[in-house]
Amino acid sequence: MCEQLDDSSLGHLQRSFKYTPLNSARNEIRLLRILPHHNDHEPATINCEIIHTSLDTPTSHKALSYAWGSPQDLQYTIKLGGLDMLVRENLWLVLQQLQSSPDPKLLLWVDAVCINQTDTTERNEQVSKMKTIYERADEVIVWLGPSFDNSHLAFELVRELYAHSDDVSWIQLRLRHAHASECLAAFSSLLRRDYWSRMWIVQELAVAKRTLIKCGVDSIDARAMSEVQRLLTSISRREGGYDEDHIMLLLPNDARARAAVQFRGMTEVREVQEVLRSRLRQVSFFECMLHNSLKEATDPRDMVYGLAGLANMNDIYRIEVDYSLGVDDLYIDLAKKELQTCKVLNILTRARLGLNPHHLPSWVPDWSANSDNHKYLYDIKVPEHAYNASGKGRCDIAFTDSRHVLKVTAVVLGHVEVLGEASAMENEDDFQNTCRLFLAWWSLAKGGGDLEFFEGFGRALICSRVSDRNRGLWNKEEFGSFILGAWVDLCRSDSSNNIDPMLAELYSRILVRDKELEEGAGREYKEHERRDVFRRWTQTSANFIWDRRFFLGLSGMMGLATQGVRVRDIICVPLGCPHPMIFTPVDGHYIVVGEAFVDGYMYGKAMGELETMQLKLETFELH
């Protein structure tokens, strides 16, 4: 059946812009020129023209970096050579902004216009050239969208802090100003705009010679924003002469806002640039993805292709841009290449039970499922917290005739025997429900009955993410007790929480011990500082526990598992895998539930017990 077009639709089709094919042999790209506005009767008209040029003979140009927006967004018409082309609202707004201050020499590369998005072959070729297009651009223009949420205050704050970045006293005075909280909240809002979540910006900004950040009529050099974010991180850590955490004082009840001003935006770009300079040629495509796994893309394939220009610089293996592949084929191919080439099972730790809209095998990570704030055990940006459950050995794997089946050999630790209460937390900041969760899990853990067991429970609550740098005066062996103290302190702030006598006694001992350590080091014991440290650790813990389950195995085994874990699921350490994993049996094979923190088994203990024959190897067929 064919839909009949009315006369107006036919007329629009006849007036629509048609692409002239690019000459691949000449390595051609298209560039956009925004023409001056001459017609006062049509003030909203944006007139442009397209030119073809060769990357082999570079033409001076700038490149636009922006968020496409949703396919459901309003569309607006621009003119290309007098013919109509529909573009989404956000692109139309930035073109309008650029037209308002015309530059007759400006040639702009804009992906939505300069690539024929309906031609898969051209799209494959042009996307593969994007890294070169952006690194050769005279400037990359970042468009954050129109002004709103006090964005003008954010730009004002960045300009002021950048201008006085060497003056600690001035900055501390500025951050004590009556409107400082409003300005910092505006900066956080700016850094939480959808633009910063795009996978494509990683490549676009990491290779840029110079970057200009625009929002409405405001603009600033990206170097200023980067330096101010570095400064705010120093303030939060009380480094560089800053004796107060002004970020916590100004945004006390919004952990995400505090994180945004320090770690999003240009901080993320700077991290990628450091990887490019230092060790990108030594990392695999998968490891490059780990650096950017929280980014998002409208097309799930762009979670991979958005990094291809950078990740394919290494010599380990390549992923070619091919939009004729389905999402499932692409994600499976990436997983297989990583496993077959690198001989370790790091990528398996990113697989977990979920909705699985792409019908992936359970051992293949779904890179598009990253919007639920789940925190994986390994953060590639914090390598000091890396685990090594299987020692230095390589994996023992095999693929069956079906590309969907992976066989792995693993050291079996045991089964999940008891599960703690499922979390009712809506997110990691839901502290009312997290206190209830902690107390419910404590009622299960306290049956262990001795201090050593309680220490293990405390370690499990933070997945043992403690180092010499962040544990203060407490030694590593007793830091689990400190974490329990932090949780009791938080629970005590709500009178509806029932603290049992055993926990109350433990809390009292922890306070005494903490005071002894401070005074023994010649420091004045300050109650508000202790509470501040406690809150930081409960936030760290909440990041891990809010969507996990506490479990117990035999012989005092305990840990945290991914949601979806069931009693009698297998706990094991696959050879070549840095973390323990949990598999569930289904119809004669196994499904990956996800990675697990198992207290005492994160640094090779399983391999030692395998050698002494306390544990044994089994092969699991994963579907």
C-alpha positions in Angstrom: 0.0 0.0 0.0 1.3 3.5 -0.9 0.5 6.6 1.1 -0.9 9.3 -1.2 0.8 12.7 -0.9 -1.1 15.9 -1.0 -0.2 18.8 -3.3 1.8 20.6 -0.5 3.9 17.5 0.3 4.6 17.0 -3.4 5.7 20.6 -3.7 8.0 20.2 -0.6 9.6 17.1 -2.1 10.3 19.0 -5.3 12.0 21.8 -3.4 14.0 19.6 -1.0 17.8 19.6 -1.1 19.4 16.6 -2.8 23.0 15.7 -2.1 25.7 15.5 -4.8 27.7 12.3 -4.1 31.2 12.8 -2.6 34.2 11.6 -4.5 35.8 8.9 -2.3 38.9 8.8 -4.5 39.5 12.5 -3.7 38.9 11.9 0.0 36.1 14.5 -0.1 34.0 16.0 2.7 31.3 18.7 2.6 31.5 22.0 4.5 28.7 24.5 5.2 28.8 28.2 4.6 26.2 30.3 6.4 25.2 33.2 4.1 24.3 36.7 5.3 20.6 37.4 5.9 19.3 39.8 3.3 15.5 39.4 3.4 13.9 41.4 6.2 10.5 39.9 5.2 11.7 36.4 6.3 13.9 37.1 9.4 13.8 33.4 10.4 15.3 32.1 7.2 18.7 30.6 7.5 20.4 30.5 4.1 23.5 28.3 3.6 25.5 26.7 0.8 27.4 23.4 0.7 30.9 23.1 -0.8 33.0 19.9 -1.5 36.6 19.9 -0.5 39.3 17.3 -0.2 40.9 16.3 3.2 44.1 15.7 1.2 44.3 19.5 0.6 42.9 20.8 3.9 40.6 23.8 3.8 40.4 26.2 6.8 37.3 25.3 8.7 35.6 25.0 12.1 33.7 22.0 13.4 30.4 22.1 15.3 29.9 19.9 18.4 26.4 19.8 19.7 23.6 17.5 20.8 21.3 16.2 18.0 18.3 15.9 20.3 15.5 13.5 20.0 13.9 12.3 16.7 10.7 13.6 18.2 12.1 17.2 18.5 10.5 20.0 16.4 12.1 20.3 13.0 12.9 23.6 11.2 13.8 24.4 7.6 17.1 25.8 6.4 17.9 26.7 2.9 20.8 24.9 1.1 21.4 26.5 -2.3 17.8 27.8 -2.2 16.4 24.3 -1.5 14.8 23.1 1.7 16.4 20.9 4.3 14.8 19.9 7.7 17.0 20.1 10.8 16.3 19.6 14.4 15.7 22.5 16.7 19.0 22.6 18.5 21.0 22.7 15.3 18.7 25.4 13.9 19.2 27.5 17.1 23.0 27.4 16.8 22.9 28.2 13.0 20.7 31.1 13.8 23.1 32.3 16.5 26.0 32.1 14.1 24.1 33.9 11.4 23.4 36.8 13.8 27.1 37.6 13.7 28.1 36.5 10.2 31.6 35.6 9.2 31.9 35.4 5.4 35.1 33.3 5.8 33.5 30.7 8.1 33.2 27.2 6.7 31.6 24.8 9.2 31.5 21.1 9.4 28.2 19.9 10.8 27.6 16.1 10.8 23.8 16.3 10.3 24.1 18.4 7.2 27.6 17.5 5.8 26.9 13.7 5.8 24.1 12.2 3.8 22.6 10.3 6.7 20.4 8.2 4.4 23.4 6.8 2.5 24.9 4.0 4.6 28.0 3.7 2.5 28.7 7.4 2.7 27.9 7.4 6.4 30.4 4.6 7.1 33.1 6.5 5.2 32.5 9.9 6.6 32.1 8.8 10.3 35.5 7.1 9.9 37.0 10.5 8.9 35.5 12.5 11.8 38.6 12.3 14.0 40.6 13.9 11.2 38.0 16.5 10.5 37.9 17.7 14.1 41.6 17.6 14.7 42.3 19.6 11.6 39.6 22.2 12.4 40.9 25.7 13.3 38.4 25.6 16.2 35.7 23.3 17.6 32.5 25.2 18.5 30.6 23.6 21.4 26.9 24.5 21.4 25.3 23.8 24.8 21.9 25.2 23.7 20.0 28.4 24.6 20.4 30.2 27.9 18.3 28.9 30.8 18.8 27.7 34.4 20.8 30.8 35.1 23.5 29.7 32.6 24.7 33.4 32.4 25.7 33.1 36.1 27.7 29.9 35.4 29.7 31.8 32.7 30.2 34.7 35.0 31.5 32.4 37.8 33.9 30.7 35.5 35.3 34.0 34.1 35.8 35.3 37.6 37.4 32.2 39.1 39.7 31.8 36.0 40.8 35.4 36.2 41.8 35.0 39.9 42.9 31.3 39.7 46.2 32.1 41.5 44.6 34.1 44.3 43.4 31.7 47.1 42.1 34.5 49.4 40.1 36.2 46.6 38.5 32.8 45.6 37.6 31.9 49.2 36.0 35.3 49.6 34.1 34.9 46.3 32.8 31.5 47.4 31.5 33.0 50.6 29.5 35.6 48.7 25.7 35.5 49.2 25.1 34.4 45.6 27.9 31.9 45.3 25.6 28.9 45.9 23.3 30.1 43.1 26.2 30.5 40.7 27.7 27.1 41.6 24.4 25.5 41.1 24.0 27.1 37.7 27.5 25.8 36.7 26.5 22.3 37.8 23.3 22.6 35.8 25.3 23.7 32.8 27.6 20.6 33.2 24.6 18.3 33.4 23.1 19.3 30.1 22.5 16.5 27.7 25.4 17.6 25.5 28.0 16.4 28.0 26.5 12.9 28.0 27.1 12.4 24.2 29.5 9.7 23.3 30.6 11.7 20.2 32.0 14.6 22.1 34.8 12.4 23.4 36.4 12.3 20.0 35.3 15.7 18.9 36.8 17.6 21.9 39.8 15.3 22.7 41.5 16.0 19.4 40.5 19.7 19.1 43.3 22.3 18.7 41.1 25.0 20.3 37.5 24.8 21.7 35.0 27.6 22.2 32.0 26.8 24.4 28.8 28.7 23.6 25.5 28.8 25.4 23.0 31.4 24.0 24.9 34.6 23.7 27.6 33.6 26.2 30.9 32.0 25.2 34.2 31.1 26.9 37.4 29.3 25.9 37.3 25.7 27.0 40.7 26.1 28.7 39.1 28.5 31.2 36.4 26.0 32.1 38.9 23.2 32.4 41.1 25.2 34.8 38.2 26.2 36.9 37.0 22.6 37.3 40.5 21.6 38.3 40.4 24.4 40.8 37.1 23.3 42.3 38.4 19.8 42.7 41.4 21.2 44.7 39.0 23.1 46.9 36.9 20.0 47.5 40.0 18.1 48.5 41.3 21.0 50.6 44.5 21.2 48.6 46.5 24.1 47.2 46.0 26.3 50.3 42.2 25.8 50.6 41.2 24.9 54.2 37.5 24.5 53.6 35.5 22.4 51.3 33.4 25.2 49.8 31.8 22.8 47.3 30.2 20.8 50.1 29.2 23.9 52.0 27.5 25.5 48.9 25.9 22.3 47.6 25.4 20.2 50.8 22.4 18.2 49.7 23.2 17.4 46.1 26.0 14.9 45.6 25.4 14.8 41.8 25.8 18.6 41.6 29.0 18.4 43.5 30.3 15.6 41.3 29.3 17.5 38.1 31.4 20.6 38.8 34.4 18.5 39.5 34.3 15.5 37.2 32.0 16.2 34.2 32.5 18.6 31.3 36.1 19.5 30.5 37.4 17.3 33.3 36.3 14.3 31.3 37.8 15.7 28.1 41.1 16.3 29.9 41.2 12.7 31.1 40.8 11.4 27.6 43.5 13.7 26.3 45.8 12.4 29.0 45.1 8.9 27.9 45.8 9.9 24.3 49.2 11.4 25.3 50.2 8.6 27.6 49.0 5.1 26.8 46.2 4.8 24.2 48.4 2.7 21.9 48.7 0.1 24.7 45.0 -0.3 25.5 42.3 -2.2 23.7 39.1 -0.9 22.2 37.3 -2.2 25.2 39.5 -0.4 27.7 39.0 2.8 25.7 35.3 2.3 26.1 35.7 1.9 29.9 37.0 5.4 30.0 33.8 6.6 28.5 31.2 4.0 29.4 28.8 6.5 31.0 28.3 8.4 27.8 25.1 8.0 25.7 24.1 7.8 22.1 20.8 7.8 20.3 21.9 5.0 18.1 23.3 2.2 20.3 25.9 1.4 17.7 27.4 4.8 18.3 28.5 3.7 21.8 31.2 1.9 19.8 31.5 3.8 16.6 31.7 7.1 18.5 35.1 6.0 19.8 36.4 4.2 16.7 38.6 7.1 15.5 40.4 7.1 18.9 40.3 3.5 19.9 41.4 2.2 16.5 44.7 4.0 16.9 45.9 1.1 18.9 47.6 -2.0 17.5 45.6 -4.6 19.4 42.4 -5.0 17.3 40.1 -2.7 15.3 36.4 -2.2 15.0 35.4 -0.9 11.6 32.4 1.5 11.2 29.6 -0.4 9.5 26.1 0.8 10.0 24.7 -2.2 8.1 25.5 -4.3 11.2 22.8 -4.8 13.8 23.5 -3.8 17.4 23.7 -7.4 18.5 26.2 -8.3 15.9 28.4 -5.3 16.7 28.4 -5.9 20.5 29.1 -9.6 20.1 31.9 -9.0 17.6 33.5 -6.5 20.0 33.3 -9.0 22.9 34.7 -11.8 20.9 37.6 -9.7 19.6 38.5 -8.6 23.1 38.3 -12.1 24.5 40.3 -13.8 21.7 42.9 -11.1 21.4 43.6 -10.1 25.0 43.2 -13.5 26.7 41.6 -12.1 29.8 38.0 -11.9 30.9 37.8 -8.2 32.0 35.0 -7.6 29.5 32.9 -10.3 31.2 32.7 -8.2 34.4 30.6 -5.6 32.5 27.9 -8.2 31.6 24.9 -8.3 33.9 21.2 -9.2 33.9 18.9 -6.6 32.5 16.1 -5.9 30.1 18.3 -7.0 27.1 16.5 -5.2 24.3 19.1 -6.2 21.8 18.8 -10.0 22.6 22.4 -10.4 23.5 24.0 -13.5 25.0 24.4 -13.0 28.8 28.2 -12.8 28.5 28.1 -9.8 26.2 27.9 -6.4 27.8 25.0 -4.1 26.6 26.8 -0.8 26.1 23.6 1.1 25.7 22.4 0.1 29.2 24.3 2.8 31.1 21.6 5.2 32.2 20.7 3.5 35.6 23.7 4.8 37.6 25.0 1.3 38.3 28.5 1.5 39.6 30.8 -1.4 38.5 33.5 -2.7 40.8 36.3 -1.5 38.6 36.8 2.1 37.6 39.6 2.4 35.0 40.1 6.0 36.1 41.0 4.8 39.7 43.5 2.0 38.9 44.7 1.7 42.5 41.4 0.1 43.4 41.7 -2.7 40.7 41.1 -6.3 41.9 42.9 -9.4 40.8 40.8 -12.3 41.9 42.3 -14.8 39.4 46.0 -13.8 39.7 48.2 -13.5 36.7 46.8 -16.4 34.6 45.1 -16.2 31.3 41.6 -17.2 30.6 40.5 -20.7 29.4 37.7 -20.1 26.9 36.1 -21.6 23.8 33.4 -20.6 21.4 31.0 -23.2 20.2 29.7 -23.4 16.6 27.0 -21.0 17.8 28.5 -17.6 18.1 26.2 -17.0 21.0 27.8 -19.6 23.3 31.0 -19.1 25.4 32.6 -21.8 27.5 34.7 -20.6 30.5 36.7 -22.5 33.1 36.4 -21.2 36.6 37.3 -21.9 40.2 34.1 -22.6 42.1 33.8 -20.8 45.5 30.4 -22.1 46.4 26.8 -21.1 46.2 24.7 -18.2 47.4 23.0 -19.6 50.5 21.3 -16.6 52.0 20.2 -13.3 50.4 19.8 -10.0 52.2 16.8 -7.8 51.7 16.4 -6.3 48.2 17.1 -2.6 48.0 14.1 -0.2 47.9 16.5 2.7 47.1 15.5 4.8 44.1 19.1 5.9 43.5 22.3 6.3 45.4 21.1 9.5 47.1 18.1 7.9 48.7 19.5 7.9 52.2 16.2 7.3 54.0 15.9 3.9 52.3 19.6 3.2 52.4 19.6 3.4 56.2 16.8 0.9 56.3 18.7 -1.3 53.9 21.9 -1.1 56.1 20.0 -2.1 59.2 18.3 -5.0 57.5 21.6 -6.3 56.2 23.2 -5.8 59.6 20.5 -8.0 61.2 21.6 -10.8 58.8 25.4 -10.1 59.3 25.4 -9.8 63.1 24.8 -13.5 63.3 28.5 -14.0 62.4 29.0 -12.9 66.0 32.7 -11.8 66.1 34.6 -8.6 65.3 36.4 -10.2 62.4 33.1 -11.0 60.7 31.9 -7.4 61.3 35.0 -6.1 59.8 34.3 -8.1 56.7 30.7 -6.8 56.5 32.1 -3.2 56.7 34.5 -3.9 53.9 31.8 -5.4 51.8 29.7 -2.2 52.1 32.4 -0.3 50.3 33.7 -3.2 48.2 37.0 -2.7 50.0 37.6 0.5 48.1 40.1 1.9 50.6 43.7 2.9 50.1 46.5 4.5 52.1 45.5 7.8 50.6 41.9 7.9 51.7 41.7 5.9 55.0 43.2 8.7 57.2 44.7 7.4 60.5 42.8 4.1 60.5 44.7 1.0 59.5 43.4 -1.1 56.7 42.6 -4.1 59.0 40.1 -2.2 61.2 38.7 0.1 58.5 35.6 -2.1 58.1 34.6 -1.1 61.7 35.1 2.6 60.8 32.6 2.1 57.9 30.0 0.5 60.2 30.5 3.6 62.5 29.8 5.9 59.6 26.6 4.1 58.8 25.4 4.1 62.4 26.1 7.8 62.6 23.9 8.4 59.6 21.2 6.1 60.9 21.2 8.0 64.2 20.2 11.2 62.4 16.7 9.7 61.9 15.0 8.9 65.2 12.8 6.3 63.4 15.7 4.0 62.9 16.1 1.4 65.5 19.8 0.9 66.4 20.3 -2.5 68.2 22.5 -2.6 71.3 25.3 -4.5 69.6 25.6 -1.9 66.9 25.3 0.9 69.4 28.2 -0.5 71.4 30.3 -1.0 68.3 29.6 2.7 67.4 30.7 3.9 70.8 34.0 2.0 70.5 34.6 3.4 67.1 34.1 7.0 68.3 36.6 6.4 71.1 39.1 4.9 68.8 38.7 7.7 66.3 39.4 10.3 69.0 42.4 8.4 70.2 43.9 8.3 66.7 43.3 12.0 66.1 44.7 13.1 69.5 47.6 10.6 69.3 48.6 12.4 66.0 48.6 15.7 67.8 45.4 16.9 66.1 42.4 18.6 67.6 39.4 16.3 67.5 36.6 18.1 65.7 33.1 16.6 65.7 31.9 18.4 62.5 35.0 17.2 60.6 34.4 13.6 61.7 30.8 13.8 60.6 31.9 15.2 57.2 34.3 12.2 56.7 31.6 9.8 57.8 29.2 11.3 55.2 31.7 10.9 52.5 32.1 7.2 53.2 28.4 6.5 53.5 28.0 8.2 50.1 30.8 6.0 48.7 29.0 2.9 50.1 25.6 4.0 48.9 27.0 4.2 45.3 27.7 0.4 45.5 24.8 -1.0 47.6 21.8 0.9 46.3 21.2 -1.6 43.4 23.0 -4.7 44.8 22.1 -7.6 47.2 24.1 -8.7 50.2 24.6 -12.4 50.3 26.1 -15.1 52.5 27.7 -18.4 51.5 29.1 -21.2 53.5 32.0 -20.9 56.0 31.5 -17.1 56.5 31.6 -16.2 52.9 29.9 -12.9 52.2 29.7 -10.2 49.6 27.6 -8.0 47.2 26.0 -9.3 44.1 24.2 -7.8 41.1 20.4 -7.5 41.2 18.8 -10.7 39.9 20.9 -13.0 42.0 19.1 -16.0 43.4 19.7 -18.5 46.2 21.9 -21.4 45.0 23.5 -19.4 42.2 27.1 -20.3 41.5 29.9 -18.0 42.9 33.1 -18.5 41.0 36.3 -17.0 39.8 36.8 -17.6 36.1 40.4 -18.0 35.0 41.7 -14.7 33.7 38.9 -12.7 35.3 39.8 -9.9 37.8 36.5 -10.3 39.7 34.4 -13.2 41.0 31.3 -13.8 38.9 27.8 -15.2 39.6 26.2 -17.7 37.2 22.7 -19.0 37.4 21.8 -22.5 35.9 19.1 -22.5 33.2 18.1 -25.6 31.2 21.5 -27.3 31.3 23.6 -24.2 30.7 24.3 -21.0 32.6 23.4 -17.3 32.4 25.7 -14.5 33.6 24.1 -12.7 36.6 27.1 -10.3 36.9 30.2 -9.6 38.9 30.4 -9.9 42.6 32.4 -8.6 45.5 33.4 -11.5 47.7 35.2 -10.5 50.9 38.6 -12.1 51.0 38.6 -13.4 47.4 39.4 -10.3 45.5 43.2 -10.7 45.3 44.0 -14.3 44.4 42.9 -16.3 47.4 40.9 -18.6 45.1 44.0 -19.5 43.1 45.9 -20.4 46.3 43.0 -22.6 47.5 42.9 -24.3 44.0 46.6 -25.2 44.3 45.9 -26.8 47.8 42.9 -28.6 46.3 40.5 -26.9 48.7 38.6 -25.6 45.6 38.2 -27.1 42.1 37.8 -26.1 38.5 34.6 -26.4 36.5 33.6 -25.5 32.9 30.5 -23.4 32.4 28.6 -23.0 29.1 27.3 -19.5 29.0 24.4 -18.5 26.8 
